[in-house]
Amino acid sequence: MDDLYNKIVDGLLTVDKDGKVDIRKVQELKESSIPKKLFKYRSCTKLNIENFENNRLWLSFPENFNDPYDSSFSIAIASNELEEDLLDFFFRDKIKKIMKICCFSNSIESMLMWTHYSDEHRGFAVEYNLHQITGIKQSLWPVFYGDKLFDFLPLLSQKPRSNLGPLVAALHKSTDWEYEAEWRFISLDASQDFISLPIPKAIYLGSRICSADENALIKIAKHKNVKVYKMKHDRKTFKMNYELVEDK
């Protein structure tokens, strides 16, 4: 993963004499690493159920995520507190408003993901096969986990400068979030509100989902010819499994 990280970051920050990034080359680097299965965890709100029915997902600004460091970066210079405050006001916060993100995980059996993103196991998760959808996979990026923020200083001194620094910052997260095993759809168009998706491969119901939400989701899935699974807790180990739900 370190090798992939270095190649992706170097590719996104390297520009030719005209200031252009060879984005196609970077796309090719990550293409073979895109998982064949990606999962979107959801709570059973009316909007989320409608999104499942309508094959779309909403995008959010990084500033609205639960990680206060999301898409943040550092500028490794000796500076006083006032200068730091000015950087925050004029630069750092604005970067979080120029792109929108939709988050996926490559794991369906994470206890923490079900707890944090599917209403404490009362929600659902949707399985997508996105690695063959050209318009989507080009904007899918792996998240890399570490102990340091992305250092923006070398980019500031670069001439000509890559304009993809914000994208690179969005690929860095603390090791505290490593359990998410995240891939991100990142749009640099801040006006884009949602992405249209192919019909999902399957839907997974949380182990504590209420009967009304379960029946509503099964009805939609049956209409779409989508398989339905339900999460189960192993009786002997701290592990989650899933079973196919028979037609009701």
C-alpha positions as a printed Julia matrix, in Angstrom:
248×3 Matrix{Float64}:
   0.0     0.0     0.0
   2.95    2.34    0.66
   4.1     1.91   -2.93
   0.62    2.71   -4.24
   0.45    5.75   -1.96
   3.76    7.14   -3.23
   2.83    6.6    -6.87
  -0.61    8.19   -6.52
   0.54   11.21   -4.52
   3.59   11.8    -6.73
   1.4    11.48   -9.83
  -1.2    13.95   -8.57
   1.41   16.53   -7.58
   3.74   16.25  -10.59
   3.09   18.73  -13.39
   4.56   19.19  -16.84
   5.95   22.46  -18.17
   2.42   23.63  -18.93
   1.3    22.98  -15.35
  -0.8    19.92  -16.24
  -1.06   16.66  -14.32
  -1.07   13.38  -16.26
  -4.29   12.3   -14.53
  -4.82    9.39  -16.95
  -1.55    7.82  -15.8
  -2.6     8.14  -12.16
  -5.98    6.6   -12.96
  -4.23    3.59  -14.45
  -2.08    3.21  -11.33
  -5.04    2.81   -9.0
  -7.41    0.99  -11.33
  -6.22   -2.53  -10.48
  -6.55   -1.77   -6.76
 -10.22   -0.73   -6.82
 -12.14   -3.44   -4.9
 -14.73   -5.42   -6.82
 -17.1    -4.89   -3.89
 -17.68   -1.58   -2.15
 -20.27   -1.02    0.55
 -22.24    2.05    1.58
 -23.52    1.98    5.15
 -26.82    3.77    5.76
 -29.32    4.51    8.49
 -33.0     3.87    7.68
 -34.04    7.46    7.1
 -36.65    8.19    4.47
 -34.03    9.88    2.28
 -31.59    6.97    2.47
 -34.28    4.45    1.57
 -35.37    6.66   -1.35
 -31.75    6.91   -2.52
 -31.51    3.12   -2.55
 -34.71    2.97   -4.57
 -33.51    5.66   -7.01
 -29.93    4.37   -7.41
 -28.16    7.46   -6.18
 -26.1     8.77   -3.27
 -25.65   12.29   -1.99
 -22.27   14.01   -1.78
 -21.12   16.03    1.23
 -18.56   18.71    1.94
 -15.64   17.41    4.06
 -16.41   20.01    6.72
 -19.66   18.14    7.47
 -17.99   14.8     8.27
 -17.52   13.42   11.78
 -13.73   13.65   11.51
 -12.64   17.25   12.28
  -9.37   16.56   10.47
 -11.04   15.36    7.27
  -9.27   16.84    4.2
  -7.01   18.89    6.48
  -3.32   19.51    5.9
  -0.33   21.06    7.57
   2.11   23.74    6.47
   5.36   22.78    8.13
   6.79   26.19    8.91
   7.64   27.93   12.16
   4.78   30.36   12.65
   3.15   32.18   15.49
  -0.44   31.65   16.61
  -1.78   34.61   14.62
  -0.33   33.3    11.4
  -1.87   29.9    12.1
  -5.28   31.52   12.64
  -4.98   33.43    9.37
  -4.07   30.24    7.51
  -7.15   28.53    8.98
  -9.47   31.37    7.99
  -8.15   32.18    4.53
  -6.91   28.83    3.3
  -7.56   25.6     5.19
 -11.3    25.99    5.71
 -11.89   27.1     2.12
 -10.32   23.93    0.74
 -13.06   21.94    2.47
 -15.65   23.82    0.43
 -14.29   23.19   -3.07
 -14.97   19.45   -3.27
 -17.64   16.94   -2.3
 -17.2    13.35   -1.2
 -19.13   10.1    -0.89
 -17.53    7.42    1.29
 -17.5     3.64    0.79
 -15.92    0.74    2.65
 -14.49   -2.51    1.29
 -15.73   -4.4     4.38
 -19.26   -5.55    5.2
 -18.38   -7.35    8.45
 -17.06   -4.42   10.5
 -18.79   -4.14   13.86
 -17.68   -0.51   14.16
 -18.96    0.47   10.72
 -22.39   -0.97   11.51
 -22.37    0.85   14.83
 -21.17    4.25   13.61
 -22.79    4.53   10.18
 -25.85    2.27   10.26
 -27.6     3.53   13.37
 -26.13    0.96   15.76
 -27.03   -2.0    13.52
 -30.58   -0.73   12.88
 -29.75    0.43    9.35
 -28.56   -1.24    6.15
 -25.62   -1.41    3.76
 -25.62   -1.57   -0.02
 -23.08   -3.47   -2.12
 -21.91   -1.91   -5.37
 -19.64   -3.1    -8.14
 -18.03    0.15   -9.25
 -14.62   -0.89  -10.57
 -15.97   -1.31  -14.13
 -18.06    1.89  -14.26
 -15.75    4.33  -16.04
 -17.46    7.55  -15.0
 -17.38    6.51  -11.34
 -14.09    4.64  -10.99
 -12.15    7.63  -12.31
 -13.25    9.57   -9.22
 -12.73    6.71   -6.75
  -9.67    7.05   -4.55
  -8.21    4.97   -1.72
  -7.78    6.53    1.71
  -4.34    6.21    3.3
  -3.99    6.1     7.08
  -1.12    7.52    9.1
  -0.07    9.76   11.97
   0.69   12.96   10.04
  -1.36   15.38    7.99
  -0.48   16.04    4.38
   2.22   18.74    4.26
   1.1    21.46    1.85
   4.33   23.5     2.01
   6.2    21.81   -0.89
   3.16   22.38   -3.09
   3.05   26.1    -2.27
   6.61   26.54   -3.47
   6.04   24.54   -6.67
   6.01   26.45   -9.99
   4.03   25.58  -11.99
   1.83   24.13   -9.25
  -0.52   21.16   -9.33
  -4.12   22.16   -8.65
  -4.9    18.78   -7.08
  -3.52   19.49   -3.61
  -7.01   19.46   -2.04
  -7.66   16.03   -3.56
  -4.42   14.7    -2.08
  -5.29   16.13    1.35
  -8.63   14.27    1.21
  -6.77   10.95    0.87
  -5.06   11.31    4.27
  -6.74   10.18    7.48
  -5.6     9.28   10.99
  -4.88    5.64   11.83
  -7.83    5.94   14.25
 -10.1     5.55   11.18
  -8.28    2.61    9.64
 -11.14    0.24   10.46
 -13.23    2.03    7.81
 -11.12    0.54    4.97
 -12.36    3.49    2.95
 -12.54    4.36   -0.71
 -13.91    7.77   -1.67
 -15.75    9.19   -4.62
 -14.34   12.73   -4.79
 -15.86   15.43   -6.97
 -13.96   18.68   -7.44
 -17.24   20.23   -8.59
 -18.71   21.73   -5.43
 -22.09   22.15   -7.14
 -22.52   18.4    -7.67
 -25.08   17.12   -5.17
 -25.28   13.39   -5.9
 -23.97   10.55   -8.03
 -26.12    8.18  -10.06
 -25.18    4.55   -9.5
 -25.82    1.23  -11.22
 -28.31   -1.15   -9.65
 -26.55   -2.58   -6.59
 -25.45   -6.2    -6.32
 -26.95   -6.77   -2.88
 -28.35   -5.15    0.23
 -27.49   -6.11    3.81
 -29.92   -5.51    6.66
 -28.63   -4.65   10.11
 -29.04   -7.21   12.86
 -31.32   -4.83   14.83
 -33.35   -3.41   11.93
 -37.05   -2.89   12.73
 -39.62   -4.96   10.82
 -41.14   -1.96    9.03
 -37.8    -0.85    7.56
 -36.85   -4.44    6.78
 -40.06   -5.02    4.84
 -39.75   -1.71    2.95
 -36.17   -2.47    1.86
 -36.97   -6.07    0.89
 -39.86   -4.82   -1.26
 -37.59   -2.38   -3.12
 -34.84   -4.99   -3.5
 -37.27   -7.54   -4.89
 -38.48   -5.03   -7.48
 -34.85   -4.4    -8.48
 -33.99   -8.12   -8.45
 -31.32   -7.41   -5.81
 -30.27  -10.08   -3.3
 -31.03   -9.37    0.36
 -28.86  -10.55    3.25
 -29.25  -10.05    6.97
 -26.36   -9.6     9.37
 -26.0   -12.12   12.2
 -23.76  -12.18   15.27
 -21.63  -15.26   15.71
 -22.4   -17.2    18.89
 -18.79  -18.1    19.71
 -16.58  -15.29   18.43
 -16.74  -11.49   18.08
 -17.6   -11.79   14.43
 -20.43  -10.84   12.1
 -21.87  -13.1     9.43
 -24.74  -12.71    7.0
 -27.46  -14.95    5.66
 -29.54  -14.77    2.51
 -33.09  -13.61    3.21
 -35.66  -15.83    1.53
 -38.47  -14.21   -0.45
 -41.34  -12.99    1.72
